[in-house]
Amino acid sequence: MKAPYIVPINVGDMLWDHSEAVLRRGMGVKHKGNFICWYIGGTDMAILVDSGLPGEERAKRYHSYTTPTISADQRIENALRRKGVNPESIQLVIQTHLHWDHTGNLKVFPDARVLVTDEELRYATNPLPIHYTAYEAFGLGIEPPWVPGMGQFKIIKMREQGVATGVRIFPSPGHTPGGISIYLETSDGPYVIPGDNVMAFEALTPEPDKKMPFNIPGVYTVLIAIWESIAKSLEYVKGDGKRILPGHDRLVFEQERYPK
């Protein structure tokens, strides 16, 4: 019987303020992270979760605050091949949200359907000015990186639904208004890919003295929504934070795949 598994794909390096990964922790301290996509295998279709950042030159032009670098090995087509995945085999791309660093490279997967929620697309098209840079929005006078792939979009409602055997998506607003997370039932139990609602494993470490079961990242749109989305993800994995795979934590690469 087939069971899904997850392979983290390293598509770039970053250096950013630690307080963006975990709210109010390490303010002013530079934190090493990665830009990450996720390949899901072992099910009835080849799935990619998020499609990575655009090229390095564009990333540096608009997002120098992340000190982005992309080596030849980290270009998404090469990074996938290094994991034994033919980019042309990808049949489905699930966009957890439409920020700039998650929506590049759709031209690499011209035959894939791309799942995007109606709420996320609505907001990404006309976000508040404070979010223009995160979305590389039209308001800046540029074309967001997801626009060339719009012909592949399958726009879905914000509701829980199955997308492949053992793979479900569920609404998880907070980091963005229309974000979704992915729940997988693997041969070794449940895992969740939460997009950027969780950016670092550290955020899931409880602080008993503060009565804090977890923390949130420093980048969010609605505090209550992101808190509830993280709590929901923890429910899916029965409280085991190690089964929630953060969006920018280089520690995810300590395993080649999940489960091992």
Rosetta blueprint (number, residue, H / E / L):
1 M L
2 K L
3 A L
4 P L
5 Y E
6 I E
7 V E
8 P E
9 I E
10 N E
11 V E
12 G E
13 D E
14 M E
15 L E
16 W E
17 D E
18 H H
19 S H
20 E H
21 A H
22 V L
23 L L
24 R L
25 R L
26 G L
27 M L
28 G L
29 V L
30 K E
31 H E
32 K E
33 G E
34 N E
35 F E
36 I E
37 C E
38 W E
39 Y E
40 I E
41 G E
42 G L
43 T L
44 D L
45 M L
46 A L
47 I E
48 L E
49 V E
50 D L
51 S L
52 G L
53 L L
54 P L
55 G L
56 E H
57 E H
58 R H
59 A H
60 K H
61 R H
62 Y H
63 H L
64 S H
65 Y H
66 T H
67 T L
68 P L
69 T E
70 I L
71 S L
72 A L
73 D L
74 Q L
75 R L
76 I H
77 E H
78 N H
79 A H
80 L H
81 R H
82 R H
83 K L
84 G L
85 V L
86 N L
87 P H
88 E H
89 S H
90 I L
91 Q L
92 L E
93 V E
94 I E
95 Q L
96 T L
97 H L
98 L L
99 H L
100 W H
101 D H
102 H H
103 T L
104 G L
105 N L
106 L H
107 K H
108 V H
109 F L
110 P L
111 D L
112 A L
113 R E
114 V E
115 L E
116 V E
117 T E
118 D H
119 E H
120 E H
121 L H
122 R H
123 Y H
124 A H
125 T H
126 N L
127 P L
128 L L
129 P H
130 I H
131 H H
132 Y H
133 T H
134 A H
135 Y H
136 E L
137 A L
138 F H
139 G H
140 L H
141 G L
142 I L
143 E L
144 P L
145 P L
146 W L
147 V H
148 P H
149 G H
150 M H
151 G H
152 Q H
153 F E
154 K E
155 I E
156 I E
157 K L
158 M L
159 R L
160 E L
161 Q E
162 G E
163 V E
164 A E
165 T L
166 G L
167 V E
168 R E
169 I E
170 F E
171 P E
172 S L
173 P L
174 G L
175 H L
176 T L
177 P L
178 G L
179 G L
180 I E
181 S E
182 I E
183 Y E
184 L E
185 E E
186 T E
187 S L
188 D L
189 G E
190 P E
191 Y E
192 V E
193 I E
194 P L
195 G H
196 D H
197 N H
198 V L
199 M L
200 A L
201 F H
202 E H
203 A H
204 L H
205 T L
206 P L
207 E E
208 P H
209 D H
210 K H
211 K L
212 M E
213 P L
214 F L
215 N L
216 I L
217 P L
218 G L
219 V L
220 Y L
221 T L
222 V L
223 L H
224 I H
225 A H
226 I H
227 W H
228 E H
229 S H
230 I H
231 A H
232 K H
233 S H
234 L H
235 E H
236 Y H
237 V L
238 K L
239 G L
240 D L
241 G H
242 K H
243 R H
244 I E
245 L L
246 P L
247 G L
248 H L
249 D L
250 R H
251 L H
252 V H
253 F H
254 E H
255 Q L
256 E L
257 R L
258 Y E
259 P L
260 K L
